[in-house]
Amino acid sequence: MQSKPVTTATQRTASPLLRWLLGLLTLIWLPLLSTGLSEDQPSWMISSQTARALFADRSSGQRPSSGAVQKPAVAPQTAGPGWQLPDGTWQYLVIHHSGTQSGSVQSIHRQHQQRKEADGTAWLGIAYHFVIGNGDGMGDGEVQATFRWQQQLHGAHAGNALYNARGIGICLIGNFEETAPSNQQLDALKKLVTQLAARYQIPRRQVIGHSAVRSTQCPGRLFPLRKIQEAVPQA
């Protein structure tokens, strides 16, 4: 005769408790497991893309501007008109001469609209943010802002992606390899540089000629860069 298994009181008590614990664990871990396997994430989690963006400036050595929307430290020169810079991100003042005896915002704009990048991408138009006339095409010492400044767009003046993205391009009409800029042009430039440097906290060492960032004679051997830099107060 076969004997029946003996069920103790401890076994009867443990069995419901074990089932209850297993059920509780299932309720906790099953949603988390399904979330991990799906594309959706809980609201308290950040995506890997966001996480990488938080540390992008540390890895590149760039310090983000306070409250500014983060942009690449180096922007492509051919970026379209929608690529805008938040206020406060300008870091350099890059000075140029036109290399011509006459000119204006309109004439330079038409010329630059005909230019293309190596990949065939057309320029947006005038490469500079400001132009200062010499009396031939614009008033002597007249300062005009271009669409790039009005829309706070990157420049296309430096031949260097960083300085295009973070540098305010200022062009004086004239060829300063042959003749010096007029007194009116220099006075207007000093005022403009002083105002921009104060507004964006740009130190005088970052007021530079085009030749500082590219192999060129611009803004010309007769351009008094040091005098312009000295117009900016020492930090």
Secondary structure in CASP SS format (residue, H / E / C, confidence):
PFRMAT SS
TARGET T0000
AUTHOR 0000-0000-0000
METHOD secondary structure of the structure
MODEL  1
M C 1.00
Q C 1.00
S C 1.00
K C 1.00
P C 1.00
V C 1.00
T C 1.00
T C 1.00
A H 1.00
T H 1.00
Q H 1.00
R H 1.00
T H 1.00
A H 1.00
S H 1.00
P H 1.00
L H 1.00
L H 1.00
R H 1.00
W H 1.00
L H 1.00
L H 1.00
G H 1.00
L H 1.00
L H 1.00
T H 1.00
L H 1.00
I H 1.00
W H 1.00
L H 1.00
P H 1.00
L H 1.00
L H 1.00
S H 1.00
T H 1.00
G H 1.00
L H 1.00
S C 1.00
E C 1.00
D C 1.00
Q C 1.00
P C 1.00
S C 1.00
W C 1.00
M C 1.00
I C 1.00
S C 1.00
S H 1.00
Q H 1.00
T H 1.00
A H 1.00
R H 1.00
A H 1.00
L H 1.00
F C 1.00
A H 1.00
D H 1.00
R H 1.00
S H 1.00
S H 1.00
G C 1.00
Q C 1.00
R C 1.00
P C 1.00
S C 1.00
S C 1.00
G C 1.00
A C 1.00
V C 1.00
Q C 1.00
K C 1.00
P C 1.00
A C 1.00
V C 1.00
A C 1.00
P C 1.00
Q C 1.00
T C 1.00
A C 1.00
G C 1.00
P C 1.00
G C 1.00
W C 1.00
Q E 1.00
L C 1.00
P C 1.00
D C 1.00
G C 1.00
T C 1.00
W C 1.00
Q C 1.00
Y E 1.00
L E 1.00
V E 1.00
I E 1.00
H E 1.00
H E 1.00
S C 1.00
G C 1.00
T C 1.00
Q C 1.00
S C 1.00
G C 1.00
S C 1.00
V H 1.00
Q H 1.00
S H 1.00
I H 1.00
H H 1.00
R H 1.00
Q H 1.00
H H 1.00
Q H 1.00
Q C 1.00
R C 1.00
K E 1.00
E C 1.00
A C 1.00
D C 1.00
G C 1.00
T C 1.00
A E 1.00
W C 1.00
L C 1.00
G C 1.00
I C 1.00
A C 1.00
Y C 1.00
H C 1.00
F E 1.00
V E 1.00
I E 1.00
G C 1.00
N C 1.00
G C 1.00
D C 1.00
G C 1.00
M C 1.00
G C 1.00
D C 1.00
G C 1.00
E C 1.00
V E 1.00
Q E 1.00
A E 1.00
T C 1.00
F H 1.00
R H 1.00
W H 1.00
Q H 1.00
Q C 1.00
Q C 1.00
L E 1.00
H C 1.00
G C 1.00
A C 1.00
H C 1.00
A C 1.00
G C 1.00
N C 1.00
A H 1.00
L H 1.00
Y H 1.00
N H 1.00
A H 1.00
R H 1.00
G E 1.00
I E 1.00
G E 1.00
I E 1.00
C E 1.00
L E 1.00
I C 1.00
G C 1.00
N C 1.00
F C 1.00
E C 1.00
E C 1.00
T C 1.00
A C 1.00
P C 1.00
S C 1.00
N H 1.00
Q H 1.00
Q H 1.00
L H 1.00
D H 1.00
A H 1.00
L H 1.00
K H 1.00
K H 1.00
L H 1.00
V H 1.00
T H 1.00
Q H 1.00
L H 1.00
A H 1.00
A H 1.00
R H 1.00
Y H 1.00
Q C 1.00
I C 1.00
P C 1.00
R H 1.00
R H 1.00
Q H 1.00
V E 1.00
I E 1.00
G E 1.00
H H 1.00
S H 1.00
A H 1.00
V C 1.00
R C 1.00
S C 1.00
T C 1.00
Q C 1.00
C C 1.00
P C 1.00
G C 1.00
R C 1.00
L C 1.00
F C 1.00
P C 1.00
L H 1.00
R H 1.00
K H 1.00
I H 1.00
Q H 1.00
E H 1.00
A C 1.00
V C 1.00
P C 1.00
Q C 1.00
A C 1.00
END
